[in-house]
Amino acid sequence: EAGVTQFPSHSVIEKGQTVTLRCDPISGHDNLYWYRRVMGKEIKFLLHFVKESKQDESGMPNNRFLAERTGGTYSTLKVQPAELEDSGVYFCASSQWAVNTEAFFGQGTRLTVV
Amino acid sequence: QQQVKQSPQSLIVQKGGISIINCAYENTAFDYFPWYQQFPGKGPALLIAIRPDVSEKKEGRFTISFNKSAKQFSLHIMDSQPGDSATYFCAASIQLSKTSYDKVIFGPGTSLSVIP
């Protein structure tokens, strides 16, 4: 069974540019989560989708971040325009039930804004 | 209050030794405490978890100790092996219903290196 897949693995962009991260959850998992880890700090929750609906987006840092989940399948996280402080590793996770503590994580996308 | 503190930031242990990572929390509403293990280039993976109604949980070489009154919990890795070298995150959450949990609050992580 394929795990959670994230694209790209790494992205280096200039401040002010736009970047779109993609997450393909495990097939059949209705729950999809986005997290971010800034260098050396804790992994922070960004938002939670149940199918195509945003269940909880309380962790989204500001309106430069836009997450979508088309048809309840894959999800994208767009940062526009990117700022230096957006650098970090973005993780996606998915679970069948809303038991996010047991969600399966992807390998992450390392975003560097220069 | 939503913060989970974790120490040490990094840890070097000899093969066969005991690795100990400590965590503390403030929010008494937390009722589920998972630990995650992350290898380089991979995402975190659930390792072991405990609820506050028990003081200890053991799975193989991994043991969680929980002190509810002190609001502290720790991970002990017995007979540490080089393959245990990874980043470990403690975390906390609240069970909202039988099938759902509130967002997971992670600690900052501990980088463990087990040297031969």
Contacts between the chains, C-beta under 8 A, distances in Angstrom:
chain1	res1	chain2	res2	distance
A	4	B	43	7.1
A	35	B	106	8.0
A	40	B	9	7.7
A	40	B	108	6.9
A	40	B	109	7.8
A	41	B	108	5.6
A	42	B	4	7.3
A	42	B	89	7.6
A	42	B	105	7.8
A	42	B	106	4.5
A	42	B	107	5.8
A	42	B	108	4.6
A	42	B	109	7.0
A	43	B	44	6.9
A	43	B	89	6.5
A	43	B	106	4.1
A	43	B	109	7.7
A	44	B	106	7.3
A	45	B	103	4.2
A	45	B	104	6.5
A	45	B	105	7.6
A	48	B	103	7.1
A	56	B	103	6.5
A	58	B	103	7.5
A	59	B	103	6.9
A	91	B	43	5.5
A	91	B	44	7.3
A	93	B	43	7.1
A	97	B	99	4.7
A	97	B	100	7.1
A	98	B	99	6.1
A	98	B	100	3.7
A	98	B	101	6.7
A	99	B	99	6.6
A	99	B	100	7.0
A	99	B	101	5.8
A	100	B	93	7.3
A	100	B	101	5.4
A	100	B	103	7.0
A	100	B	104	5.7
A	101	B	32	6.0
A	101	B	34	4.9
A	101	B	46	6.9
A	101	B	49	6.7
A	101	B	91	7.3
A	101	B	93	5.2
A	101	B	101	5.3
A	101	B	104	5.7
A	102	B	34	7.9
A	102	B	46	5.6
A	104	B	43	7.9
A	104	B	45	7.8
A	105	B	42	7.9
A	105	B	43	2.9
A	105	B	44	5.1
A	105	B	45	6.7
A	106	B	43	5.2
A	107	B	41	6.2
A	107	B	42	5.5
A	107	B	43	5.3
A	108	B	43	5.6
